[in-house]
Amino acid sequence: MTERFRRIFGPHKPVIAMVHLAALPGAPLHGGDLEAIVEGARADLHALQAAGVDAVMFGNENDRPYEFEVDRASTATMAYVIGRLRGEITVPFGVDVLWDPMSTVALAAATGAAFMREIFTGSYASDMGPWTPDAGRAMRYRNRLGRADCAMLFNISAEFADSLDRRPLPDRARSAVFSSIPDAVLVSGQITGEAARMEDLEAVKRAVRDVPVLANTGVRHDTVADVLRIADGCIVGSALKIDGHTWNPVDPDRARAFMALVRQTRQGGAHA
């Protein structure tokens, strides 16, 4: 494992739970009530921490349709919300501004986040148009902002998109590790809430043995044990929501039940 990843998450395979903010100012679904955004995030944060998750990540999943250059108001509001909650966060936290690596880096620097997630590499045909992120630019920006300590989690199989790079996914993962030095590699399903294929997780894990590989989407109560036997951790959102629906608030009972299954898995294997 990379040093940054180990320092943040410790010896266990981490469960990183999503705090999905309500639609932010400038987004079509924004409801106009900033305090409601704060209170919704606060309720989800406390429910997830009470359930025993290892880390949380703040994201703007409700800012649909997504953009590659996010409205400054969205990033500023995310910083405001996190700032309001900062004293209540008891676990490591990360950020993700969809689908804008530079705004994600800026937000991580402004809020003191321990890690960030984004699409930093590759080229894609996507619902939002041609997609060509620049990992070198984002990493240099992180360092210029004095946050070389902030871990970068590279999602290498973008949701809502198809890679224009026809190399197999494990080869793209090896190339990203060689050229960009991610702190972890993430494997996703096709859209938010849909599972990554187990065979993809296994193949990427074999290809990049020295870098943590996490399942990025679609991990559920009935699959988390199998996922953690392969992957080095997971990011979970929809499965912890009321009725398992992405856009609902966190369900404290579902979150507790999920983490109980994680603890069972850890007890069955020293490194889970």
C-alpha positions in Angstrom: 0.0 0.0 0.0 1.1 3.6 -0.5 2.2 5.4 2.5 -0.5 8.1 2.3 -3.2 5.4 2.0 -1.9 3.5 5.0 -1.5 6.6 7.1 -5.1 7.7 6.4 -7.0 4.4 6.6 -4.8 2.2 8.8 -4.4 -1.6 8.5 -8.0 -2.5 7.6 -9.7 -2.4 4.2 -11.6 0.8 4.6 -15.3 1.4 4.0 -15.6 5.0 2.7 -19.2 6.2 2.9 -20.7 8.9 0.8 -22.3 12.1 2.1 -24.2 13.1 -1.0 -25.0 16.8 -0.7 -28.4 18.1 -2.0 -28.2 20.0 -5.3 -26.0 23.1 -4.9 -26.5 26.7 -6.1 -26.2 26.9 -9.8 -27.4 23.3 -10.4 -30.8 22.7 -12.1 -32.2 20.8 -9.1 -31.1 23.3 -6.4 -34.0 24.0 -4.1 -32.8 27.4 -2.8 -32.4 26.4 0.8 -28.7 26.5 1.9 -29.5 25.6 5.5 -31.4 22.5 4.3 -28.2 21.3 2.5 -26.2 21.7 5.7 -28.8 19.9 7.8 -29.2 17.0 5.3 -25.4 16.5 5.2 -25.2 16.7 9.0 -27.9 14.0 9.4 -26.1 11.7 7.0 -22.7 12.3 8.5 -23.9 11.5 12.0 -25.7 8.4 10.9 -22.7 7.1 9.0 -20.2 7.8 11.8 -22.6 6.1 14.4 -22.6 3.1 12.1 -18.8 2.8 12.3 -17.7 3.6 8.8 -13.9 4.2 8.4 -14.2 7.4 6.4 -16.7 9.7 4.7 -16.5 11.5 1.4 -18.5 14.6 0.5 -19.8 14.7 -3.1 -22.1 16.7 -5.3 -23.9 13.8 -6.9 -27.2 15.8 -7.0 -25.7 18.4 -9.3 -27.1 16.7 -12.4 -26.5 17.1 -15.3 -22.8 17.0 -14.5 -20.1 19.4 -15.8 -16.4 19.1 -16.5 -15.8 22.7 -15.3 -18.0 23.1 -12.3 -19.8 26.3 -11.4 -17.6 28.2 -8.8 -20.7 28.5 -6.6 -21.0 24.7 -6.3 -17.4 24.3 -5.1 -17.7 27.3 -2.8 -20.9 25.9 -1.3 -19.3 22.5 -0.7 -16.5 24.2 1.2 -19.1 26.2 3.2 -21.0 23.0 4.1 -17.9 21.1 5.1 -16.7 24.0 7.1 -20.0 24.1 9.0 -19.6 20.4 9.8 -15.9 20.3 10.3 -16.0 20.1 14.1 -18.4 17.2 13.9 -16.4 15.0 11.6 -14.7 12.2 13.6 -13.3 10.1 10.8 -11.0 10.9 7.9 -12.9 12.7 5.1 -12.5 13.1 1.4 -14.1 15.2 -1.4 -15.2 14.8 -5.0 -16.5 17.5 -7.2 -18.1 15.8 -10.2 -16.5 15.7 -12.8 -13.9 18.4 -12.2 -10.4 17.3 -11.0 -9.2 20.9 -10.5 -12.2 21.9 -8.4 -11.8 18.7 -6.4 -8.2 19.6 -5.7 -9.1 23.1 -4.7 -11.9 21.9 -2.4 -9.6 19.3 -0.7 -7.0 22.0 -0.1 -9.6 24.5 1.3 -11.2 22.1 3.7 -8.3 20.0 4.9 -9.5 16.8 3.3 -7.4 13.7 3.8 -8.1 12.4 0.3 -9.9 13.1 -3.0 -11.5 11.0 -5.7 -11.9 11.8 -9.4 -11.4 10.7 -12.9 -7.8 12.0 -13.3 -6.6 9.9 -16.3 -7.9 8.5 -19.6 -10.1 9.6 -22.5 -13.8 8.9 -22.7 -16.9 9.4 -24.7 -19.5 10.4 -22.1 -23.0 11.7 -21.5 -21.3 15.1 -20.9 -19.3 15.0 -24.1 -15.6 14.2 -24.9 -13.8 13.7 -21.6 -10.0 14.2 -21.3 -8.8 14.8 -17.8 -5.2 15.8 -17.0 -3.6 14.0 -14.1 -0.4 15.9 -14.3 -2.1 19.3 -14.1 -4.2 18.2 -11.1 -1.3 16.7 -9.2 0.9 19.7 -9.7 -2.0 21.9 -8.6 -2.3 19.8 -5.4 1.3 20.3 -4.6 1.3 24.0 -5.4 -1.5 24.4 -2.9 0.7 22.7 -0.3 -1.3 19.5 -0.1 1.1 16.9 -1.2 -0.1 14.9 1.8 -3.6 14.6 0.4 -4.2 11.2 -1.2 -5.5 11.0 -4.7 -7.9 8.1 -5.5 -8.0 7.5 -9.3 -11.3 6.2 -10.7 -10.1 4.4 -13.8 -13.5 3.2 -15.2 -15.6 6.3 -15.4 -19.4 6.1 -14.9 -21.7 7.6 -17.5 -18.9 7.0 -20.1 -17.1 4.6 -22.3 -13.3 4.6 -22.6 -11.8 5.5 -25.9 -8.7 3.7 -24.9 -9.2 0.2 -26.1 -6.6 -1.4 -23.9 -8.0 -3.8 -21.4 -8.9 -2.3 -18.0 -6.0 -4.0 -16.2 -3.5 -2.5 -18.8 -5.0 0.9 -18.3 -4.7 0.5 -14.5 -1.0 -0.5 -14.8 -0.3 2.5 -17.1 -2.0 4.9 -14.7 0.0 3.5 -11.8 3.2 3.8 -13.7 2.6 7.3 -15.1 0.6 9.0 -12.4 1.4 7.3 -9.1 -2.2 7.2 -7.6 -2.6 6.4 -4.0 -5.4 4.0 -4.9 -7.1 2.7 -8.0 -10.9 2.6 -8.1 -13.1 0.3 -10.3 -16.6 1.3 -11.0 -19.9 0.1 -12.6 -21.5 1.9 -15.5 -23.4 4.4 -13.4 -23.8 5.5 -9.7 -25.1 2.6 -7.7 -24.2 -0.1 -10.2 -21.6 -2.7 -9.1 -18.2 -3.1 -10.6 -17.8 -6.6 -12.1 -16.0 -8.9 -9.8 -13.8 -10.1 -12.6 -12.7 -6.5 -13.3 -11.8 -6.1 -9.6 -9.8 -9.3 -9.7 -8.0 -8.5 -12.9 -7.0 -5.0 -11.8 -5.9 -6.3 -8.4 -3.6 -8.8 -10.1 -2.3 -6.1 -12.4 -1.4 -3.5 -9.7 -0.5 -5.6 -6.7 1.4 -2.8 -4.9 -1.4 -0.2 -5.1 -4.7 -0.4 -3.2 -7.7 -1.3 -5.4 -11.1 -0.3 -4.2 -14.6 -1.1 -5.5 -16.1 2.4 -6.2 -19.8 1.7 -6.9 -22.6 -0.6 -6.2 -21.4 -2.5 -3.2 -24.4 -3.9 -1.3 -25.1 -5.8 1.9 -25.2 -9.1 0.0 -21.9 -8.5 -1.9 -19.7 -6.6 0.6 -18.0 -9.8 2.0 -17.1 -11.0 -1.5 -15.9 -7.5 -2.5 -13.6 -7.2 0.5 -12.1 -10.6 -0.1 -10.8 -9.2 -3.4 -10.5 -5.5 -3.1 -8.5 -3.4 -0.6 -11.7 -1.5 0.5 -14.8 0.0 -1.0 -16.8 3.2 -1.4 -20.5 2.9 -0.7 -23.4 5.3 -1.0 -26.7 3.9 -2.4 -26.8 0.7 -0.3 -26.9 2.8 2.9 -29.8 5.0 1.8 -33.5 4.6 2.6 -34.7 1.8 0.4 -31.2 1.6 -1.1 -32.1 4.5 -3.4 -29.2 6.9 -4.3 -31.1 10.1 -3.8 -32.6 9.3 -0.4 -31.1 10.2 3.0 -28.9 7.7 4.8 -30.9 5.0 6.6 -29.2 4.5 10.0 -30.4 0.9 10.3 -29.1 0.0 6.8 -25.8 1.6 7.6 -25.4 -0.2 10.9 -26.3 -3.5 9.3 -23.8 -3.0 6.5 -21.0 -2.3 8.9 -21.9 -5.3 11.0 -21.3 -7.4 7.9 -18.0 -5.7 7.3 -16.9 -6.5 10.9 -17.9 -10.1 10.4 -15.8 -10.2 7.3 -12.8 -8.6 9.1 -13.1 -11.2 11.9 -12.9 -13.9 9.3 -9.7 -12.6 7.7 -6.9 -10.7 9.3 -6.6 -8.1 6.4 -10.3 -7.5 5.6 
